[in-house]
């Protein structure tokens, strides 16, 4: 409704300014004398208010046009926010289902969490916990203080999956916490015994193919404190990796769609409108 009212006001102001300018030009042309343009302008007196009104109407039309674009952008941002929240809820629900499938396939309880890839000022990439996109069936106190881990940190399976762009499964030795330096060790639960990680790859916006020029968005990780009984059964591991990969593919498509929507919103942002 606001957009319709503002658009109508903009059109009305533009038409009114054209009428007022046309009226003033006609009056001015009729009274134009040989004394010159400025003399004729002074002789018009209060009739020049028609010109002033035309300028005011033109300014009002421009203001309403800008306000209309602002309202459209606000509405677009609102719809984009709704889309993003719905996609997040869908991912959370899907991750719970996939976590249960991985747990049943490996015959042990497990957690699942998404780690976001972020690059710092010197270009180094780190994995940070997503506090919302997670399924926590097992209590792991060390995770509470988790901040971020560089993808090239030794012995970190999620970092290798990110760098190699491939799903990985690995069992951890009972003393694996001794393999890390102190800063990393205090963020990783010593009782953790296995990790299954799958990168969430970036996609080409045109055809949804994997984008080799851009790094993955992050890594989806499943992990637990008990070595799976079926750990030495290749079929069970492959099935669990496939579940993780299916979720990662779905997430890649959703992130690609959200990025496309965000790009459209940026193009519509006030001050970035295409020139007519």
C-alpha atoms as one frame of an Amber mdcrd trajectory, in Angstrom:
protein
   0.000   0.000   0.000   2.799   2.409   0.870   4.525   1.720  -2.447   1.303
   2.344  -4.388   0.619   5.636  -2.582   4.180   6.885  -3.022   4.270   5.871
  -6.672   0.956   7.647  -7.317   2.239  10.758  -5.537   5.450  10.686  -7.569
   3.578  10.478 -10.861   1.143  13.218  -9.817   4.010  15.530  -8.797   5.835
  14.900 -12.078   2.702  15.670 -14.120   1.946  18.775 -12.047   5.497  20.103
 -12.469   5.257  19.617 -16.244   1.930  21.509 -16.352   3.246  24.375 -14.194
   6.444  24.703 -16.226   4.438  24.663 -19.465   2.050  27.323 -18.140   4.881
  29.608 -17.023   6.733  29.204 -20.346   3.591  30.161 -22.267   3.020  33.263
 -20.120   6.667  34.246 -20.358   6.714  33.803 -24.146   3.580  35.918 -24.566
   5.044  38.817 -22.528   8.572  38.602 -23.824   9.606  42.083 -24.937  12.551
  43.612 -26.672  13.836  44.821 -23.298  15.414  41.417 -22.655  14.812  38.210
 -20.767  15.565  39.525 -17.272  13.317  42.571 -17.702  10.431  40.363 -18.801
  11.100  38.055 -15.840  10.859  41.003 -13.419   7.716  42.287 -15.089   5.927
  38.987 -14.520   5.958  39.680 -10.753   3.854  37.199  -8.785   3.278  35.158
 -11.938   6.761  33.757 -11.311   5.202  31.839  -8.406   4.000  29.407 -11.062
   7.664  28.693 -11.865   8.490  28.340  -8.159   5.567  25.949  -7.723   6.783
  23.911 -10.698  10.265  23.638  -9.172   8.759  22.629  -5.827   6.632  19.991
  -7.526   9.699  18.662  -9.355  11.667  18.448  -6.097   8.706  16.711  -4.456
   8.549  14.221  -7.321  12.238  13.382  -6.899  11.828  13.024  -3.128   8.853
  10.683  -3.544  10.760   8.673  -6.161  13.651   8.167  -3.730  11.302   7.372
  -0.872   9.479   4.869  -3.073  12.748   3.100  -3.862  13.592   3.071  -0.147
  10.247   1.462   0.683  10.703  -1.135  -2.052  14.177  -1.932  -0.712  12.837
  -2.260   2.852  10.122  -4.627   1.662  12.664  -6.659  -0.312  14.966  -6.885
   2.720  12.032  -8.005   4.866  11.142 -10.777   2.421  14.800 -11.792   2.176
  14.990 -11.995   5.983  11.903 -14.232   6.061  13.407 -16.475   3.365  16.691
 -16.742   5.266  14.981 -17.648   8.556  12.862 -20.308   6.850  15.911 -21.785
   5.156  17.742 -21.854   8.498  14.845 -23.692  10.159  14.754 -26.177   7.262
  18.484 -26.808   7.578  18.191 -27.305  11.338  15.378 -29.837  10.865  17.226
 -31.642   8.082  20.445 -31.795  10.101  18.595 -33.531  12.946  17.337 -36.168
  10.515  20.768 -36.661   8.935  22.438 -36.844  12.350  20.020 -39.604  13.318
  20.760 -41.465  10.065  24.514 -41.242  10.650  24.038 -42.375  14.245  21.950
 -45.392  13.235  24.322 -46.286  10.399  27.407 -46.195  12.646  25.433 -47.634
  15.608  26.647 -44.971  18.069  25.208 -41.640  19.292  26.787 -38.565  17.753
  26.736 -34.797  17.559  26.555 -32.709  14.409  27.671 -29.151  13.887  28.343
 -26.739  11.055  31.629 -24.847  11.063  31.725 -21.593   9.112  34.871 -20.737
   7.146  36.056 -17.172   7.719  39.175 -15.431   6.498  41.084 -13.017   8.744
  43.011  -9.926   7.775  46.181 -11.719   6.696  44.267 -14.139   4.438  44.391
 -17.186   6.723  41.167 -19.241   6.864  39.623 -20.385  10.143  36.688 -22.636
  11.028  34.254 -21.151  13.552  31.352 -22.884  15.281  27.846 -22.067  14.111
  26.005 -21.870  17.456  22.601 -22.452  15.847  23.124 -25.116  13.201  24.024
 -27.939  15.551  22.633 -31.165  17.037  24.138 -31.905  20.458  23.249 -35.362
  21.733  26.508 -35.813  23.641  27.834 -33.400  26.223  31.355 -32.206  25.437
  32.378 -29.448  27.898  35.484 -28.398  25.946  33.292 -27.253  23.034  31.735
 -24.520  25.146  34.873 -22.416  24.911  35.522 -23.159  21.241  36.522 -20.068
  19.252  38.161 -20.898  15.936  40.739 -23.237  14.415  42.852 -22.611  11.331
  42.082 -25.032   8.506  45.768 -25.888   8.189  46.102 -26.921  11.855  47.713
 -30.412  11.998  45.502 -33.407  12.865  42.208 -31.509  12.390  39.962 -33.660
  10.179  37.479 -30.864   9.417  40.369 -28.673   8.223  41.604 -31.420   5.888
  38.088 -31.955   4.521  37.923 -28.210   3.816  41.301 -28.047   2.096  40.849
 -31.275   0.129  37.175 -30.517  -0.645  36.173 -34.101   0.063  34.192 -36.002
   2.748  36.457 -37.711   5.296  36.040 -40.181   8.149  38.751 -40.756  10.735
  39.070 -42.471  14.092  40.999 -40.556  16.749  43.500 -42.202  19.091  42.648
 -42.255  22.774  45.387 -39.694  23.479  44.663 -37.491  20.441  44.423 -34.374
  22.630  48.212 -34.640  23.120  48.742 -34.130  19.392  47.542 -30.511  19.437
  49.206 -27.444  20.843  47.737 -26.087  24.083  45.565 -23.417  22.408  43.858
 -26.018  20.210  43.749 -28.815  22.796  41.655 -26.772  25.222  38.878 -26.495
  22.602  38.656 -30.187  21.673  37.008 -32.796  23.860  39.565 -35.477  24.890
  36.825 -38.155  24.938  36.062 -37.616  21.252  37.012 -40.743  19.278  35.868
 -40.222  15.673  35.096 -37.494  13.168  33.173 -37.468   9.904  33.516 -34.176
   8.016  32.152 -32.944   4.691  32.818 -29.541   3.071  29.910 -27.344   2.000
  31.144 -26.269  -1.418  30.438 -22.984  -3.172  28.367 -23.226  -6.355  28.337
 -21.343  -9.634  25.284 -19.020  -9.602  24.327 -19.795 -13.214  24.277 -23.592
 -13.241  24.816 -24.776  -9.625  28.095 -26.461 -10.498  30.890 -26.527  -7.938
  32.776 -23.247  -8.002  36.475 -24.089  -8.087  37.463 -20.423  -7.963  35.915
 -19.884  -4.519  36.613 -21.801  -1.283  33.922 -23.839   0.514  31.420 -22.047
   2.746  32.389 -24.275   5.653  32.326 -27.864   6.890  29.533 -30.017   8.339
  30.958 -32.333  11.007  29.554 -35.421  12.770  31.475 -36.760  15.768  31.147
 -38.928  18.851  32.856 -40.366  21.922  32.499 -44.075  21.126  34.281 -45.834
  18.264  31.528 -47.153  15.963  31.163 -50.964  16.004  30.845 -50.786  12.230
  33.990 -48.674  11.848  35.770 -51.434   9.962  32.786 -52.033   7.709  33.428
 -49.997   4.595  29.774 -50.014   3.552  28.586 -48.395   6.773  31.262 -45.702
   6.594  30.489 -45.012   2.940  26.769 -44.762   3.726  27.424 -42.285   6.549
  29.701 -40.219   4.290  26.981 -40.219   1.637  24.400 -38.894   4.131  26.788
 -36.101   5.078  27.459 -35.290   1.436  23.741 -35.153   0.614  23.198 -32.672
   3.435  26.210 -30.616   2.342  24.868 -30.507  -1.239  21.465 -29.340  -0.030
  23.103 -26.661   2.095  25.242 -25.527  -0.852  22.123 -25.022  -2.979  20.370
 -23.090  -0.208  23.371 -20.827   0.384  23.664 -20.250  -3.352  20.017 -19.207
  -3.539  20.399 -16.895  -0.536  23.530 -15.332  -2.036  21.677 -14.701  -5.302
  18.808 -13.107  -3.385  21.224 -10.989  -1.369  22.913  -9.845  -4.582  19.558
  -8.800  -5.992  18.821  -6.890  -2.794  22.165  -5.056  -3.057  21.392  -3.988
  -6.622  18.062  -2.579  -5.460  19.607  -0.744  -2.519  19.042   3.044  -2.615
  21.941   4.719  -4.345  22.647   1.671  -6.540  19.650   1.854  -8.852  20.337
   1.500 -12.559  20.032   4.750 -14.489  16.898   4.809 -16.633
